[in-house]
Amino acid sequence: MKFQSTRGLEKDVSSAEAIIRGIAKDGGLYVPESFPNLFNLIKYDKDLSYEELAFKIIKEYFTDINEEDLKDAINDAYKNRFEVKVNKDFLELYHGPTCAFKDAALLFLPQIMKRAKKALGLKEEIVILTATSGDTGKAALEGFSNVDGFKVVVYYPKNGVSTIQERQMVTQEGNNVKVFGITGNFDNAQTGVKEIFGDESFKEEVRRGGYLLSSANSINIGRLVPQIVYYFYGYFKLVGQGKIKLGEEINVAVPTGNFGNILASYYAKRMGLPVHKFICASNENKVLTEFFQTGIYDKRRELILTESPSMDILVSSNLERLLFEGSGRDGEEIKRLMDSLMAKGVYKVSNKISEFLKDFYGNFANQEEVSKAISDIYEKEGYLIDTHTAVAKVVNEKYVKETGDNRQVLIGSTASPYKFPRSICSSLNINIEELNDFEVLNKLFEETKVEIPTNLVGLAKKSILHKEVWDKNEMKQALLSYLK
């Protein structure tokens, strides 16, 4: 298997190179040259463990990594550290060290990067740069902490994440980790990271110091491929629970920000998984909703800070990979669209791409709808969901109402409700006046008796180790100050 850039410049790139580089030289994203049709080969092995299934899927893509090394990477990432559960219609992806779905990819990424570095014979220390809207940062820090040969630097919007998310990051231990708050929003952080990767002279300056730059954001193919696994796993769980028959189509509803998670479900379909509709759920930052409804992507608007902060994004980077498939893999067309987005803040796709996108449904949920969904499902079933999961639940209900399509749905449940305890308490009308966020955590447990994840217990007492805040235009300087 080889990889190529969505913008056409690079082809025949090995998986190890694509994983280490993170982003292509032309600013494009690496995509596999083809999608192996795996479902028919493994559909009768539906009782595989998560690790066994991950190996069968991932080895189809990362073919230049020794298979024993790959098995070790998967086991080091997941054994006794991460699991996926299907509860009701929810694909629970938050049973890991950071209580968010990013663990699925970011426990694996450092392990595969370590093996990719070995395969390429690289001697330089690799610096992982990550912009986060809340969850990616902590997951990257957790995954790379104390991994030899790597440093990880995380930029987060100082006032754009929840108190729990921020505390998880700024208390991170490890001799190779650094966290910077920035004065700006997530899009500023993500743009800053992309600009660093696009600045060849800056990268050369860093390289002279003995460092190579790479990315842990979902623009890295090493992060995207492992996310395919949990859609297969979730599908087989539905079969095992008797909710569907083997081979029956399902719908997938995903709370969507940077588009990586829902793109992984599309890649799963390309590998044969029977998915009928991809339900792309947005919060009030509904740029994707409008895109799927009109074919026009327009980021020229004010970012709204919502109760689902990991989705407070106006530039969904991974959409570029989907457009590449929709264009018939036309790198020049994708470059034109991305250049237009950069220069004008807007682009309109061709009729060909619009036709291709008909498998996707886009809609959004406002805060009132999110709050009601959290309250309704708790009152009816005693089941607690977080704000992001609630967005997907609301949008799936809108889809069913509009279309009458009652297929079994798998709703991506992307974070523990305890990561956003104030929002959950507010939705459940639990009185939390004058309580800080960590007292709110305990109050939510007292009222619901839903267990607090072990990794969040005692968070309030941890020492704050990362206090620096930099201007959004000084991200390069912040990086150099750490490396020097």
Residue pairs with C-beta under 8 A, 6 or more apart in sequence:
1 15
1 32
1 33
1 34
1 36
1 60
1 61
1 62
1 63
2 11
2 12
2 13
2 14
2 32
2 33
3 13
3 14
3 15
3 17
3 18
3 30
3 31
3 32
3 33
3 221
4 10
4 11
4 12
4 13
4 30
4 31
4 33
4 331
5 11
5 13
5 24
5 25
5 26
5 28
5 29
5 30
5 31
5 331
6 24
6 28
6 29
6 30
6 31
6 320
6 321
6 323
6 324
6 331
6 334
7 24
7 26
7 27
7 28
7 331
7 334
7 335
7 338
8 26
8 28
8 330
8 331
8 332
8 334
8 335
9 24
9 25
9 26
9 28
9 331
10 24
10 25
10 26
10 28
10 30
11 33
13 21
13 24
13 30
14 64
15 61
15 62
15 63
15 64
15 65
15 116
15 221
16 62
16 64
16 65
16 115
16 116
16 117
16 119
16 120
17 116
17 120
18 30
18 221
18 222
19 62
19 109
19 112
19 113
19 116
19 214
19 220
19 221
19 222
20 113
20 116
20 117
20 120
20 122
20 126
20 212
20 214
21 30
21 214
22 197
22 213
22 214
22 215
22 216
22 217
22 219
22 220
23 29
23 30
23 194
23 197
23 215
23 219
23 220
24 30
26 335
27 194
27 197
27 198
27 338
28 320
28 331
28 334
28 335
28 338
29 219
29 221
29 317
29 318
29 320
29 321
30 221
31 221
31 321
31 324
31 325
32 61
32 221
35 267
35 270
35 271
36 60
36 271
37 271
37 272
38 56
38 57
38 60
38 271
38 272
39 232
39 271
39 272
39 273
39 274
40 272
42 48
42 53
42 56
42 232
43 246
43 247
45 53
45 56
46 236
46 239
46 240
46 246
47 236
47 240
48 56
48 236
50 78
50 82
50 83
50 84
50 229
50 230
50 233
51 74
51 75
51 78
51 79
53 229
53 232
53 233
53 236
54 74
54 78
54 108
54 226
54 229
55 70
55 71
55 74
57 225
57 228
57 229
57 232
57 271
58 70
58 74
58 225
58 226
58 229
59 67
59 70
60 271
61 221
61 225
62 70
62 112
62 116
62 222
62 225
64 119
65 73
65 112
65 115
65 116
65 119
66 115
66 119
69 115
69 118
70 112
70 115
72 111
72 115
73 108
73 111
73 112
73 114
73 115
74 108
74 111
76 111
77 107
77 108
77 111
77 143
78 107
78 108
81 96
81 97
81 103
81 107
82 95
82 96
82 97
82 103
82 104
82 107
83 95
83 96
84 91
84 92
84 93
84 95
84 104
84 230
84 233
84 234
84 237
85 92
85 95
85 237
86 92
86 234
86 237
86 238
86 241
86 410
87 383
87 413
88 381
88 383
89 408
89 409
89 410
89 411
90 383
90 385
90 389
90 411
90 413
91 230
91 231
91 234
91 410
91 411
91 412
91 413
92 413
93 100
93 101
93 103
93 104
93 230
93 412
93 413
93 414
94 100
94 101
94 103
94 413
94 414
94 415
94 416
94 453
96 103
96 104
96 107
96 139
97 103
97 107
97 139
97 142
97 455
98 135
98 138
98 139
98 142
98 168
98 455
99 415
99 416
99 418
99 419
99 453
99 455
99 456
100 134
100 135
100 138
100 139
100 310
100 414
100 415
100 416
100 419
101 135
101 261
101 412
101 413
101 414
101 415
102 135
102 136
102 138
102 139
102 140
103 139
103 142
103 143
104 226
104 227
104 229
104 230
105 139
105 218
105 222
105 223
105 224
105 226
105 227
106 136
106 139
106 140
106 142
106 143
106 216
106 223
107 139
107 142
107 143
108 143
108 222
108 223
108 226
109 140
109 143
109 144
109 216
109 220
109 222
109 223
109 226
110 143
110 144
110 147
110 150
112 222
113 126
113 128
113 150
113 214
113 222
114 147
114 148
114 149
114 150
116 222
117 126
117 149
122 212
124 207
124 210
124 211
124 212
125 149
125 150
125 151
125 210
125 211
125 212
126 149
126 150
126 151
126 211
126 212
126 213
126 214
127 150
127 151
127 152
127 153
127 206
127 211
127 212
127 213
127 214
127 479
127 483
128 140
128 144
128 150
128 151
128 152
128 153
128 214
128 215
128 216
129 153
129 155
129 193
129 196
129 197
129 213
129 214
129 215
129 216
129 479
130 136
130 137
130 140
130 152
130 153
130 154
130 155
130 193
130 215
130 216
130 217
131 154
131 155
131 156
131 186
131 189
131 190
131 192
131 193
131 217
132 138
132 140
132 154
132 155
132 156
132 161
132 169
132 186
132 189
133 156
133 157
133 160
133 161
133 186
133 257
133 258
133 309
133 310
133 311
133 312
133 313
134 156
134 160
134 161
134 162
134 165
134 309
134 310
135 165
135 310
135 414
135 415
135 419
136 216
136 217
136 218
137 154
137 155
137 156
137 165
137 169
137 179
138 165
138 168
138 169
138 172
140 152
140 154
140 216
141 152
141 154
141 169
141 172
141 174
141 177
141 179
142 172
143 216
144 150
144 151
144 152
144 174
144 176
144 177
144 216
145 152
145 172
145 173
145 174
145 176
145 177
146 174
146 175
146 176
147 176
150 176
151 176
151 177
151 178
151 211
151 482
151 483
152 174
152 176
152 177
152 178
152 216
153 177
153 178
153 179
153 180
153 479
153 482
154 169
154 177
154 178
154 179
154 180
155 180
155 181
155 182
155 189
155 192
155 193
155 475
155 478
156 165
156 166
156 169
156 179
156 180
156 181
156 182
156 186
156 189
157 181
157 182
157 184
157 185
157 186
157 188
157 189
158 181
158 182
158 183
158 469
159 305
160 185
160 186
160 305
160 309
160 312
161 169
161 309
162 309
162 419
162 420
162 422
162 423
162 437
163 422
163 436
163 437
164 418
164 419
164 420
164 421
164 437
164 441
164 456
164 459
165 309
165 419
167 437
167 459
167 460
167 462
167 464
168 459
169 179
169 466
170 179
170 464
170 465
170 466
170 467
171 459
171 462
171 463
171 464
171 465
171 466
172 179
172 465
172 466
173 465
178 466
178 482
179 466
179 468
180 466
180 468
180 469
180 470
180 475
180 478
181 468
181 469
181 470
182 188
182 189
182 192
182 469
182 470
182 471
182 472
182 475
183 469
183 470
183 471
183 472
184 471
184 472
185 303
185 305
185 312
186 303
186 312
186 313
187 299
187 303
187 313
187 314
187 315
188 472
189 472
189 475
190 217
190 258
190 313
190 315
190 317
191 315
192 472
192 473
192 475
192 476
193 215
193 217
193 475
195 475
196 202
196 203
196 213
196 475
196 476
196 479
197 203
197 213
197 215
199 476
202 476
203 213
206 212
206 213
206 479
206 480
206 483
209 483
209 484
211 483
214 220
216 223
217 223
217 258
217 317
218 224
218 227
218 258
218 259
218 260
218 261
218 317
218 318
219 317
219 318
223 260
224 260
224 263
224 264
224 267
224 318
224 321
225 264
225 267
227 260
227 261
227 264
228 264
228 265
228 267
228 268
228 271
230 264
231 252
231 264
231 265
231 268
231 273
231 275
231 410
232 268
232 271
232 273
234 410
235 244
235 250
235 273
235 274
235 410
238 244
238 250
238 408
238 410
239 245
239 246
243 408
244 250
244 408
247 274
248 274
248 408
249 274
249 275
249 276
249 407
250 274
250 275
250 276
250 407
250 408
250 409
250 410
251 275
251 276
251 277
251 278
251 279
251 396
251 399
251 405
251 407
251 408
251 409
251 410
252 262
252 265
252 275
252 277
252 278
252 279
252 409
252 410
252 412
253 279
253 281
253 392
253 393
253 395
253 396
253 399
253 409
253 410
253 411
253 412
254 261
254 262
254 265
254 278
254 279
254 280
254 281
254 392
254 411
254 412
255 261
255 281
255 283
255 308
255 311
255 388
255 389
255 391
255 392
255 412
255 414
256 262
256 280
256 281
256 282
256 288
256 311
256 316
257 310
257 311
257 312
257 313
257 316
258 313
258 316
258 317
258 318
259 288
259 316
259 317
259 318
259 319
259 322
260 317
260 318
261 412
261 414
262 278
262 280
262 412
263 318
263 319
263 321
263 322
265 273
265 275
265 278
266 275
266 278
266 322
266 325
266 359
268 275
269 275
269 278
269 359
270 325
276 359
276 405
276 407
277 359
277 360
277 361
277 399
277 405
277 407
278 359
278 360
278 361
279 360
279 361
279 363
279 392
279 395
279 396
279 399
279 409
280 288
280 289
280 292
280 360
280 361
280 362
280 363
280 395
281 363
281 364
281 365
281 391
281 392
281 394
281 395
281 396
282 288
282 289
282 311
282 362
282 363
282 364
282 365
282 391
282 395
283 304
283 306
283 307
283 308
283 311
283 312
283 364
283 365
283 366
283 367
283 370
283 391
284 304
284 306
284 364
284 366
284 367
285 303
285 304
285 306
285 311
285 312
285 313
285 314
286 364
287 297
287 298
287 299
287 301
287 314
287 316
288 316
288 319
288 362
289 362
289 363
289 364
290 296
290 298
290 362
291 297
291 298
291 319
291 362
292 357
292 360
292 361
292 362
293 362
295 348
295 349
295 353
295 354
295 357
296 346
296 347
296 348
296 349
297 319
297 337
297 341
297 346
297 347
297 348
297 349
298 345
298 346
299 314
299 315
299 341
299 345
299 346
300 345
300 346
301 314
303 312
303 313
303 314
304 312
305 312
306 312
306 367
306 387
307 367
307 370
307 371
307 387
307 420
307 423
308 370
308 387
308 388
308 390
308 391
308 420
310 388
310 414
310 415
311 388
311 391
315 341
320 334
320 337
320 338
322 357
323 334
323 337
323 349
323 353
324 330
324 331
324 334
325 356
326 349
326 352
326 353
326 356
326 357
327 333
327 334
327 350
327 352
327 353
328 352
333 350
336 347
337 347
337 349
338 347
340 346
340 347
341 347
349 357
361 399
361 403
363 395
363 398
363 399
364 391
364 395
365 373
365 390
365 391
365 394
365 395
365 398
369 394
370 387
370 390
370 391
370 394
370 427
371 390
371 423
371 426
371 427
372 427
373 385
373 390
373 393
373 394
374 384
374 385
374 386
374 387
374 390
374 417
374 423
374 424
374 427
374 428
375 427
375 428
375 429
377 383
377 385
377 393
378 384
378 385
378 428
378 448
382 448
384 417
384 424
384 448
384 450
385 393
385 413
385 417
386 413
386 414
386 415
386 416
386 417
386 419
386 420
386 423
386 424
387 420
387 423
387 424
388 414
388 415
389 411
389 412
389 413
389 414
389 415
392 411
392 412
392 413
393 411
396 409
396 411
399 405
400 406
416 453
416 456
417 424
417 444
417 450
418 424
418 441
418 444
418 452
418 453
418 456
419 456
421 437
421 440
421 441
421 443
421 444
422 432
422 437
422 440
424 444
425 432
425 440
425 443
425 444
425 447
426 432
428 447
428 448
430 443
430 444
430 447
432 439
432 440
432 443
435 443
436 460
438 459
438 460
441 452
441 456
442 452
444 450
444 452
445 451
445 452
468 478
470 477
470 478
